[in-house]
Amino acid sequence: MSIGGHDLKSDEWQNLVKNIATSAGVDQLEFFDKPDPARLPVLSWVPKLGWCIVRNLTPQGHWVLDVQGVVKTIPADENLPCARLTLTIEQSN
């Protein structure tokens, strides 16, 4: 993985996401080797595309990605580590 011309290892990517999540007030952060279609959306990094949100899995077996507002697809058998961030929504009375 490369960000700004620097290669990142898996644990470095996770540390970067952890730091961002902490700053954003994320309540729960989980990392996975690949997305679970029942638990989308998730954050991911695709070296050819950059940061993306995994939105869906098509019936044809492709992940639907949101890459800076542009929809892209990649085969579901490609390596796609991801992170699921959970925020608590405060309800006012």
C-alpha positions in Angstrom: 0.0 0.0 0.0 1.3 3.4 -0.8 0.2 6.8 0.5 1.9 9.9 -0.7 4.6 7.7 -2.3 5.2 5.8 0.9 4.6 2.1 1.2 2.5 1.1 4.2 2.4 -2.4 5.7 -0.9 -3.8 7.0 -0.2 -2.9 10.6 0.8 0.7 9.6 -2.5 1.1 7.7 -4.3 -0.1 10.7 -2.5 2.3 13.0 -3.3 5.2 10.6 -7.0 4.3 10.6 -6.9 3.9 14.4 -5.5 7.4 14.8 -8.0 8.9 12.5 -10.9 7.0 14.1 -9.8 8.2 17.6 -9.7 11.8 16.5 -13.2 11.4 14.9 -14.7 10.0 18.0 -15.3 6.5 16.6 -16.8 4.2 19.3 -15.8 0.9 17.8 -13.2 -0.1 15.2 -12.8 -3.5 13.7 -10.4 -4.8 11.0 -11.2 -7.6 8.6 -9.3 -9.5 5.8 -12.3 -8.9 3.5 -15.7 -7.2 3.7 -18.8 -9.0 4.9 -21.7 -8.2 2.6 -24.0 -8.1 5.6 -22.0 -5.5 7.4 -21.4 -2.7 4.9 -20.2 0.0 4.4 -16.6 -0.4 5.3 -13.4 1.7 4.7 -10.7 0.1 2.5 -7.5 0.9 0.6 -7.0 -0.3 -3.0 -3.4 0.4 -4.2 -4.6 1.1 -7.8 -7.5 3.4 -6.6 -6.6 4.7 -3.1 -9.0 5.1 -0.2 -12.6 3.9 -0.8 -15.8 2.9 0.8 -17.0 -0.6 0.0 -20.8 -0.2 -0.6 -22.1 -3.5 -1.9 -21.5 -6.9 -3.5 -23.0 -7.4 -6.9 -24.7 -10.7 -7.9 -21.9 -11.1 -10.4 -19.4 -11.2 -7.5 -17.8 -7.7 -7.7 -17.4 -5.3 -4.8 -18.9 -1.9 -5.5 -16.5 0.8 -4.3 -17.0 4.6 -3.9 -13.7 6.2 -4.7 -13.9 9.9 -4.2 -17.5 9.9 -5.5 -16.8 7.7 -8.5 -18.3 4.2 -8.5 -15.8 1.4 -9.3 -16.0 -2.4 -9.1 -13.4 -5.0 -8.4 -13.7 -8.8 -8.3 -14.6 -10.1 -4.9 -11.7 -12.6 -4.9 -9.2 -9.7 -4.9 -7.4 -8.9 -1.6 -9.5 -6.2 0.1 -8.6 -5.6 3.8 -11.0 -3.2 5.4 -12.1 -1.5 8.6 -15.6 -1.0 10.0 -16.1 2.2 12.1 -19.0 2.6 14.4 -20.3 5.9 15.7 -22.9 6.3 18.4 -25.7 8.6 17.3 -26.9 10.7 20.2 -30.6 11.2 20.4 -32.1 14.3 21.7 -35.4 14.3 23.7 
